[in-house]
Amino acid sequence: MATYEEIFRASTADPEGFWLRAAESIDWAVPPSRALDDSRPPFYRWFPDGELNICHNALDRHVDAGRGEQSALVYDSPVTGSQRTYTYSALRDEVAKFAGVLAGLGVAAGDRVVIYMPMVPEAAIAMLACARIGAVHSVVFGGFAPKELAVRIDDATPSVIVSASCGIEGKRVIEYKPLLEAAIELAAHKPGKRVVLQRPQAEAAMGPDDVDWAAAMADSEPAGCVTVKATDPLYILYTSGTTGKPKGVVRDTGGYAVALNWSMPNVYDVGAGETIFTGSDVGWVVGHSYIVYAPLLVGATSVLYEGKPVGTPDAGQYWRVVAEHGVKSLFTAPTAFRAIKKEDPKGELLAGYDLSSMKYLFLAGERLDPETHRWASDLLGIPVIDHWWQTETGWPIVANPAGIELLEIKPGSPTRPLPGWDVQVLDPSGAPVATGTDGAIVVKLPMPPGALPTLWNDDERFVSSYMAAFDGFYLTGDGGHLDDDGYVFVMGRTDDVINVAGHRLSTGGMEEVLAGHPDVAECAVIGVADPMKGQVPRGFVVLKAGVQREEDELRAELVQLVREQIGAVASLKDVAVVAGLPKTRSGKILRKTMRGIADGADEPVPSTIDDPAVLDALRPVLRRP
């Protein structure tokens, strides 16, 4: 067995050969003769002459190899009290039938399909069905409000939307159909048909453009796999930008398949016949990569879980899932473990479950604080592995490669860069910083397979957002440092996108909503540290002259406004009415200074400030818990 050092050196010394060898584990209709097309930087393309179908690789090839009766997808839903297991044969058949439904509605290769669904198996089936016929899926998290969904509909211009009658959040049933109807009303682009999965918790009224999932499946002719180019898009996944407009991250088909197929055994130590439970949502990149595509590519069993880590019915649900389904690797966000720790600080619920199958706990999504790392490590007695990546990268940048060799674990660090990722830390001039010194974390181009090749219909924004700051480098937007052993320490975001329980949300988008209230003259939203969610937003509003409002009443209105236009996922609950906001002489609000004070730092008065008295008056409000 090669060591981490040997494998990493091979990936940097001969990336072409390294990734072509990795590509041999994928079934190709036309095998690639070369790995990288670097003719038009920074628009790099992987396996440019290869052709494949990722759904065939995820399902059909395992059935063809005689493993059709192995479990592929396990649906576990404590909120509905139900479970369902799909073998590879059964999942292949369901996906082929729904691919036939989409084809029957006129969806063809290259067309877009928006999927707006809760955590049910049909969400994964819809994703794989799109991939089967070469369509491009765009999954939108079910918690988003109509305005956010409408923006994504207008950008992706789908021919069909796939949805469900409702989702379940804790004990609340949220009807999706009214949200979908409102989004379509707001959107300029009008999709042709909407396929609706009826759930018994709340059935939806159907209209002339609606297609019932069950009825359509009953009449469907199964569709076969359509071969696409490796460089063709598999999906669009929207992520918040520093303005209100989301960025449509494009994922190519071939590079993604190769990268995920490599990562499962080498990073997560999960292979064919083994089980991974990824406690996330298919609306986020973690769900795309490690609930749906990666486990199925390697022939593993994936647990799709509908519910929260606590309260359904207790904080022992993750332990129950591990025990009942024989989970080897559990992957979730630190927020989940902070919630479990809050409800069951001594881990007493652990005693009721046999966790002998569980070999690793992987955490990602926001910074893993050392105390949560220590608590989980002591409780479980297994490696607790922090790792770091982004929607844009599709798979981990920095991780402890458990399937190669387990490196020393340093709390606070996601360990070292994986093969293909040349991670550096630069100062504002673009020069490397000294070891232990914080700076901008960047990745030297080209990035490895699986990383975004561009943004949907927006090459210019791709360059300006990620490539313009440092020539020849991808700007991660995170800051941190390297230590003497090459370990990466990610300290936080360097822009105004905040990370709430693993969900990247734009403070600019929230400010747009607050500013739309008729009584608000100006506003600011900052992310402040939170022991449970990593970060939470705090809003500050200045009222228009002459407006007299009862503060609690106005706060309730503003919180509700953000909930309606962005969604409950924003978690904005704290809005303060203030006399003024600190600004520079050029009129820019000093958000960084505000964040520092709110997080407990003794921030000096910036030299660029316009009126120091405004900041002095705001300090007590910012320091309020």
N, C-alpha and C positions, 0 to 999 in steps of 0.2 A: 504493500500500500504506500502510495506517495504521501508525503507530508504536505501540510498547508503551504509551507515555504516553497517547496518544489512545484506545486501546482500553480501558485501565484506567479512564480518566475516564468513558468512555461506560458502563462497567459499574456505576460508582458513582452517576453522575448519573441514569441511567434503567435500573435493573436489570430492571424489567418488560419494557421494550422490548428490552433487550440479549438477554435469555434467550428471549424469544419469537422474535426473529430467528434465534438459534442453533437453536431448535426446528424451524425450517423445513427443516433438512437431514435431519430424521427423517421416515420414512413413518408417518403416523398414520391409524388407522381413524376416529378422531374427533379432528380437530385441536383443540388447546387454544385457548380464547378469552382466557385470562389466564394469567399465569406463576405468581404467588405467592398462596397462601392464607395470610394472616397473622392469621387470626381467633382463633387459640388459641395464642399464644406460650407457651413456646418450641417448641411442636409445629407447625413450619412445613411446608407441603406445596406441592410444585411441580407446575404444570400440572394442577390439580385436576379439570378437566373433560375432559382429554385421554384417549384410549384408543389402545392400540397393542399390538404384539407385538414384543419385542426380538429374538427368534430370526428373525422375518421380516426385520427390519432388518439382522441380521448375515449372513444367508445368502440367503434367497429373493429379496430385491430385487436382489441382484447377479446372480443367475442370470437373473431376469426382464429385466435390462438387457443381457443378451447377454454377460456376463463369466463364465459358468459354468465355462469351461475354465481360468481363471486359478488358480494355486495359492493356497489359503486357509491350510492348515495343513501345516507340515513337521515330521514327527517324526524327531528325530535322537537315537539312543541308543547312545553308545559302550560302555555297559556290557553291551549285548546284541549289539553289532556290527550294528545294523540301522537302516534309514531307511525312511520311508514318507511319501508326499506325497498330500494330499487336495486336489482341485480344489474350487471352490465348489459345483459340481453334486454331486460325490461326497460332500462333507461334508454338504450339505443332505439327500441321500438317506439317509445313515447316521443322521443326527440324527432324521429323520422316522420311520425304522424303529424306533429305540430309544424314541422318544416313543410309538410304537404299543405297544412292549413294556410301558412303564410304564402306559399307559392300560389295557392288557389285564390288568394286575395290580390295577386299581381305582384308580390314582392319578388324581385330578382337580384342577382349578384350586383353588389354595389349600392343597392337601395338601403336606406336607413330605417330602422325600427326602434322606436322608443319603448322601453320597458319600465313601467311605473307600478311596482308590485311590492308586497310585503315579503317576509322571509318564508316562502313556501317553495316546494320542489318545482312548481311550475315556472318560477322565475329562472331557475337554472335551466330548465327544459327549453324555455323561450330563448335564452342566450345561445345554447348549443344548437337550437334549430336554425337561428340566424346564421351561425357559423357553417352549418351544414349546407346551406344553399348560397353561401357567399355574401349574404347581406351583412350590413354593419349595424351592430346593436349599440344603443346608448341607454344604459340603465340609469334611472333617476331615483334616488333614495325616496322611499315613500313618505318620509316626514317633511318633504319640501312643500311649500305652499304654492297656490296656483301661479302667482307671478313668477316664481323661480322656475317652475315647470314650463311656463309659456316661453321664457327666454331660451330655454334649451330646445323646445320645439321649433322655435324660429331659426335657431342656429343649425340644428341637425336636419331640418325639413324632412321628417319621417313620412313614409307612405302609409304606415300602419302604426298604431299604438297598442301595446299589450298591457292590460291592467287587471285589477281585481276589484271586487265589490267593496272590500274593506281590509284594513290592517288592524292589528291588535297591539296596543302599547300598554303593558301592564294589565290593568283591569278595564282599560278604556277601549272601546271599539271605534275606530276612525273610518268613516265611510270615504272611500277614494273616489267614487263616481262623481259626486258633486265637485270635488277638487279638480278632477280631470275636465269636467264640463266647463268650469270657470277658467281653467288654463287655456282650453281651446278657444273660448270666447275672447280671451285677451290676446292670443297669438295671431299674428298676421298670416302665418302658414296654417292651412287647414288639412290635416291628414285625412286619408280616404276612409279608413275603417278603424274601429276600436274593438279589439278582442277582449272580452271581460270574463274573468274567472269568478263565478259566483261562489261565495263562501256562506255557510249557514248562519254565521254570526250577524250578517246584515246583507241581504240580497239587494242588488241594484235594479232600478227600473231601466229597462232597455229601450233604446230609441232606434230609429231607422238605420243609423250608421254603426250600430253595435252588433257584435257577433258573439254569441254565447260560446265560451271555451268548450264545454262538454259536448254541445251539439255539433260544433265544427269538427271536433276530434272523432266523433262517431262516424262522420261522413268522409273523413280524410283519406286520401291515397298517400301512403308513405313516400317521402322524397329521398332520393339518393344524395350522396356527397358531391358537391360541385368543386372542382379543382380551381384554386386561385393562385395568383402569384404570391410569393413570400412577402413581397413589398406591399401587397394590397392591405387596406385597413381591415382589422378584425372588429374593433370597437372604438367608440368615442366616449370618453369619460370626463365629465366636466369637473373642474376644480376651481376654487375661488381665486380671483386675482385681487390686486390691491385696489381695483375699482369695482363697481357693481357688476360688470359684465364677466361671466365666468369664462374660463379658458377650456376649450375642447381638446383635451389630450388625445392624440391619435395613437393607437397601438397597432403595429404591423403584425402580420400573421406568422411569418416564418421565424423571425428573430424572437418573438415572444414564446413560441412553442419550444424553441431550442433552449432559451434561458430558463424557463420554468421547469422543463424536463431535467435540466442539469441541477437546478436548485433543490428539488425535492429530496433526493438522496444525499446530496453533499452538504446542504445547510440544515435541513430539518430531520435528516436521517430517517426518512420515510420512503419505503419502496412498495412494490407490488404486494397486495394482500395485507398491508399494514394500515392502521387507521389514524387519521389526523382530524382533530376537532378545532376548527378555526372559529372563535367566537367573535364574529363580525357581521356585516351586512353585505349582501350582494351589490348594494348601491355604492360601496366604496371599493377602492382598488384591492384591498386585502381580500374582500369577498370574491372579486373577479379572479384574482390569482390563486388564492389558497383555499377557497371553498369549492370553486368550480373547475378551473382549467388545470392547475398543476397536479392535484391529487389524481384526477382522471387520466392525465397524460401518462403517469407512471403506473397506472393500474392499482392505485390505493383505494381505500374507502374513506369518503369524506362525510363528516357530520354537518348537516345544515340545521341550525338551532334557531327556533323562533321563541324569543323571550329575553329577559334580562338576567344578569348573573345573580341578582338578589330579588327577593319578593315574588318568586314564581315557583313554588310558594315560599321558599326560604333561600338563604345564602349558600345552601349546599347543592344547588342545581348543577354547577360545573362538575362537582365531584360525582354526582349521580350519573351524568353523561359519560364521564371517563370510565366509571365502573361498569355501567350497563353495556357500553359499546366497545370496550377493550381499547381505549384510545392510547396510542403511543406518544404522540406529541400534541400538546395543547398550545394553541397560539391565540392570544387575545391582547387587549390593550391594558396598560397599567391602571387605567381608570377602573376597569372591572375588578382588579384585585384590591384597589383602595376601597371600593364599595363593599367587597366581601369582608375585608379586614374591619371596616367600620361596624358591620352587622355581627361579625363573629370573630372578635379580636384574638381569642385564644384558639381558634380553629377547632372548636368542639364538634362541629358538624362533620368534620373529616372522619371521625371515628366510625361513622356508620357505613363507610364505603371501602371497597377493596380497590386501591389505586395501584396495584402491583404492575399493571400494564404500562403505566405512565413513566416514561423515561426522561422527558424534557418538558419544561414550561418556557415558551417563547413569548416575549412581550415586545410590542412595538406600537407606534401611533402617536406617542408623545414621549417626552423625556421620562425615563424610569428613575424615580428618586431612590437614593440608596436605602432609605428606611423601608420602602415597600419591597425592594429587592431582598433585604435582609429578612423581613417577615416571611415572605414567600419561600425563601431558601430554607429557613429554619423549620417552617411548617411542613414542607414537602420532602425535604432531604434529597432532592434531585437538582441537577443543573437548572438554574433560572437564567435564561439567556435573553439579554436585551439585544435588539438589533434595529437598524435604522434604514429607512427608505422612504420613498415618496410616490404619490400618484404618478408623477412624471416618469419615474424609473421602472415601475412595474414589478420589480423584485428587489431584494435587499442590496444595498450598496455596501454596508458595513455589518458584519455579523460574526458570530462564533461558529465556524463550520463543523457542526457536530458530527456530520457524516464522514468528514475527512479525519479530523482529530479535534478534540476539545481543548481549546487554548485556555490559558489562565483567565479566569473571570475577574474583571475589575469593576466593582459597582460604580455606576455613573458613566460607564463607557459601553457602547455597543460592540466593542472589540475592534477588529481590523478589517480593512477593505477586502472584499471578495474578488476573485479573479475577474479581470476585465475593468475593474474600477480603480483608476489612478486618482486617489483623493489627496488634495493639497489644501493648505490654509494660506490665504494671501492677505496682505494689507491693502488699503485703498489704492495704492500705486500699482498693485499687481505683483509685488515682490513677496516671496515666501517669508512668513514670520518665523521667529525663533520657536523652538520646542517649548510647549507650555504657554505660549502667548496666543490669546484669542484673535481670531480674524474671520474672514469670510471663507466658509467651506465650499470648495469648488471641485469639479471633476474634470480632468484633462480629456479633451476630445481625441478620438471619437469614443463615445460611451459604448458599452458592450451591447449585444443583442438584447431586445426586450425594452430598452429605453425608448422614450418617445422620439419619433423622427421629425415631428412638427406638430403644430396645432391645426385643428380642423379649419380649413379655408382661411388660414391666417398665418402664412409664413413670416410676414413682417413682425407680427406680435411674438412669434416664436423666437425670432432673433433678438428683439428688443427686451423681452422678458428674461431670457435665459443666457444669451450668448454675447450681448453687447458689453457687459460690465468688464469682462476680462477676456482679451483675445485668445482664442483657442481653448476656452474653458466653459463648462456649464456651471452657471451660478445656482446653487441649491437654495439660496435664500436663508440658510441656517448659518449661525456663527458658532465657533468653538475652537478647539486646538488639538494638536497631536502631542502625545508624550514620547519619552525616549524609546519606548518599545514599538512605536508606530500605532498605538491605540488611538482611536478617534474619540473625542469628547464633544458631544453636540450640546450646546448650552441654550439654544433657543432660536426663534425666528429673528431675522434681521429686517423684516418688512412689517406691514400692518395687517398681515393675515395672522389670525390667532388660532390656536389649537385647543378646541373644546372637546375633551374626552375623545381625542383621536380624530375629530372632524375639523378640517381646515375651513375656517369661515372668514369672510372679508369684513373687517370693521367698516370699510368704506360702504359696503352694501347696507349695513345697519344704519350708518349715518344718513344714507339717502332716505331711508324710511323715516327716521326721526325728523329729518329736515322737512319732510312732506306734511308734518302736522301743522295746522293753520296757526297755532300759537307759538311755534318755535322759530326763533330768528336764526340761530346757529347752534351747532352741536359738535360733540366729539365722542367717539367710542374708543376705548382702549381695552386691551387684554391685561388682566391682572392675575397673579398667581393664585391658584386654588388647590387646596390639599386633595380634593377628590377628582376634579376634572382637568388638572394641569393648568388650564387657564379658563377664565370666564370673562365675558364682556361687562364693562361698566360704562354707562352712558351719562353724559353731562349736557344739559341743554340750557340755552339762554333764551328767555322769552322775549317776544316782541314788545316794544314800548307800549305801556298802557295796559298790557294784559295782566289781569289778576286772577290767579288760579289757586285752588286748594291743591297742595303738592301731591298728596296721596292719590287724589282723583286723576290728576294729569299723569302721574307715574303709571297708574293702571292702564290708562289709554295708550300710552306710548309702548308699554310692554306688550299689550294686546296687538298693537299695530305691527310690531316686529314679528310677533308670532304668526299673524295672518299673511304677511308678505314674504317672510323668509322661512318661517316654520319654528316649531318648538325646539328643534335642534340648536337654534341660536343661543338658547339659555340666557337671554337678556332679561334680568329681573331687577337690576339695580340702575335706576335713572335718577340723577340728582339735578335739581334746578339751581343754577348758579348765576351770579351776577355777570361774570365774564369769563372768557377762556384766554389763557396765556398764549401770546403770539410773538413771532419774530417781527422785526420792522417791515419785512416784506409781506407780512400777513399770514404766514404759515403757523398753524397751531402746533405748539410744542408737545406733541403726543409722547415722544420719548421721555421727556422730562416728567410728564404726568405719570407715565407708567412707573418710572423709577421711584417717585414719591409714594405712589399707591402700593408698591411692593416693599416699602420700608426703607429705601435708600435715603441718605441725607443729600438730596440733589442740590447743588449750588444753583444760584440764579444764572442762567445762560447769558453770555455776553451779547447775544443777538436779540434779547427780549425787548419788546416794545414798552411794556409797562410792568415793572417788577411787582407793583402793588396788587395787580390782578393775580399773579402767581401766589403771593403771600396769603391773599384772601382764600385761595382755593386749597391751600395745603391741608387745613383741618378736614376738609371734605374728602380729599384724596386719601388721607391717613385713617379715615373711619373704616373699621373692619367690614 
